[in-house]
Amino acid sequence: VQLQASGGGLVQAGGSLRLSCEASGRTLSTYAVAWFRQAPGKEREFVAAIRWNSGHTYYADSVKGRFTISRDNTKNAVFLQMNSLKAEETAVYLCAAHRGVIVSALSSSNAYSSWGQGTQVTVSS
């Protein structure tokens, strides 16, 4: 499956952005899809994931209550609504997918075989 991330941009602290991850080549019906982020000089960090079939969602503690991951079956896409953004969340946001990821592995970047190119999110303080 090929992934295309979009929706990044420049926003003030406290603002919102909605990221999109559109898939092509396969439907995501048996996949887990996740968002990760990576800031310069830092390790890639798990943000959120969704298991397509069940619709169950999972979040990093740092974004719970502010970020929402969702899916759209008709568009074969996953979205990340980010509210109350903080300056320290400036990073490249990447979406990733893999079939049948077990729950305990959802937050591990090694569990995903397909990656989008990333979209830059810059939060100004």
Disulfide bonds with the S-S distance in Angstrom:
Cys21-Cys95 2.21
